[in-house]
Amino acid sequence: MKLALYSAALLLSAAASPSAWAQSPAAVRRAAYECWANGQARMLLNFTIKSAADYLDSDNKPGKYRYDAATGRITFQGGGLDGAMPAGFIAVYHEPKGHPTVSFRSPRGAEAAFCESVGR
C-alpha cells in the first residue's frame, strides 16, 4: 500500500507549487506520521502532531510547527524536523483521498520525502 501511494506521489508534476494543491485542509490532523523516501522508510523523519502548534519528533523531542491553510505550507521549529531538509525545501500538508500527508518538496517542486498518518 505504501509503495502504491509513493508511486502515485511521483506522478505529481515536478513543478507543482503549494498553491497547486486542491484546497488545503483547515488544520493539520493530529496523528502519528510515518515517512518514506526513494521507496524506503525514513524513520528519523517520523513525527506525531500533538496539537495545533506542537509536535514530537521520532525521538519524542518536542518542537513547534506553523501551518498556513492558505498555501498548505507547514514549517517546523525545534525538534528533529527543524533543518531536516536542505535550504529551499518546503513541507506541504494535504489530504489526498482523505489521507493526511506531509510532502517535503525541493525548490522545483519535486517530492523528496513524504509522511503519512498512521491509521485512519
C-alpha positions as CSV (number, residue, x, y, z in Angstrom):
1,M,0.0,0.0,0.0
2,K,2.8,2.4,0.9
3,L,4.6,1.8,-2.4
4,A,1.4,2.5,-4.3
5,L,0.9,5.8,-2.5
6,Y,4.6,6.6,-3.2
7,S,4.2,5.8,-6.9
8,A,1.1,8.0,-7.1
9,A,3.0,10.8,-5.4
10,L,5.7,10.6,-8.1
11,L,3.2,11.2,-10.8
12,L,2.6,14.7,-9.4
13,S,4.1,17.5,-11.5
14,A,7.6,18.4,-10.5
15,A,6.7,22.0,-11.0
16,A,3.7,21.9,-8.6
17,S,3.8,24.7,-6.0
18,P,2.0,24.7,-2.7
19,S,-0.8,26.7,-4.3
20,A,-1.3,24.0,-6.8
21,W,-2.7,21.7,-4.1
22,A,-6.5,21.5,-4.3
23,Q,-7.9,23.3,-1.3
24,S,-5.7,22.9,1.7
25,P,-7.3,21.5,4.8
26,A,-8.2,24.0,7.6
27,A,-5.9,22.2,10.1
28,V,-3.2,19.5,10.3
29,R,-4.7,16.3,11.6
30,R,-3.4,15.2,15.0
31,A,-1.8,11.8,14.4
32,A,1.5,9.9,14.2
33,Y,3.1,10.1,10.7
34,E,5.4,7.6,9.1
35,C,7.9,8.9,6.5
36,W,9.2,7.5,3.2
37,A,11.7,8.5,0.5
38,N,13.0,6.6,-2.5
39,G,10.7,3.7,-1.7
40,Q,12.2,3.2,1.8
41,A,11.1,4.0,5.3
42,R,12.8,7.1,6.7
43,M,12.1,6.5,10.4
44,L,14.2,9.5,11.6
45,L,11.7,11.8,9.9
46,N,8.7,10.2,11.7
47,F,6.7,12.6,13.9
48,T,3.5,13.0,15.8
49,I,1.3,16.1,15.7
50,K,0.1,16.7,19.2
51,S,-1.9,19.9,19.0
52,A,-2.5,22.9,16.7
53,A,1.1,24.0,17.3
54,D,3.1,21.2,18.9
55,Y,4.7,18.0,17.6
56,L,7.1,15.3,18.8
57,D,9.9,14.0,16.6
58,S,11.0,10.4,16.2
59,D,12.9,10.6,19.5
60,N,9.9,12.2,21.3
61,K,11.7,15.5,21.4
62,P,9.2,18.3,21.3
63,G,9.0,21.0,18.7
64,K,6.6,23.6,17.3
65,Y,5.1,23.9,13.9
66,R,3.1,26.5,12.0
67,Y,0.6,25.7,9.3
68,D,-0.7,28.1,6.7
69,A,-4.0,26.8,5.4
70,A,-4.0,29.3,2.5
71,T,-0.9,27.7,1.0
72,G,-0.8,24.3,2.7
73,R,2.8,25.0,3.9
74,I,3.9,23.6,7.3
75,T,7.0,24.9,8.9
76,F,8.8,23.0,11.8
77,Q,10.7,24.8,14.6
78,G,12.7,22.8,17.1
79,G,12.7,19.0,17.3
80,G,14.2,16.8,14.7
81,L,12.4,18.2,11.7
82,D,13.9,21.7,12.1
83,G,16.5,21.8,9.4
84,A,15.9,18.2,8.3
85,M,15.7,19.2,4.7
86,P,18.2,21.3,2.7
87,A,17.7,25.1,2.4
88,G,15.0,26.0,-0.1
89,F,12.9,22.9,0.6
90,I,9.4,23.3,1.9
91,A,6.8,21.0,3.5
92,V,3.2,20.9,2.3
93,Y,0.3,19.4,4.2
94,H,-2.5,17.9,2.1
95,E,-5.1,15.1,2.4
96,P,-5.1,13.1,-0.9
97,K,-8.2,10.9,-0.8
98,G,-8.7,12.0,2.8
99,H,-5.3,10.6,3.9
100,P,-3.3,13.2,5.9
101,T,0.1,13.6,4.3
102,V,3.1,16.0,4.6
103,S,5.2,16.2,1.4
104,F,8.7,17.6,1.6
105,R,9.4,19.3,-1.8
106,S,12.5,20.7,-3.5
107,P,12.6,24.3,-4.7
108,R,11.5,23.0,-8.1
109,G,8.5,21.2,-6.5
110,A,9.8,17.6,-6.8
111,E,8.8,15.5,-3.8
112,A,11.9,14.4,-1.8
113,A,10.0,12.6,1.0
114,F,6.5,12.2,2.3
115,C,4.9,11.3,5.6
116,E,1.5,9.7,6.0
117,S,-0.7,9.4,9.1
118,V,-0.7,6.0,10.7
119,G,-4.1,4.5,10.8
120,R,-7.2,6.2,9.5
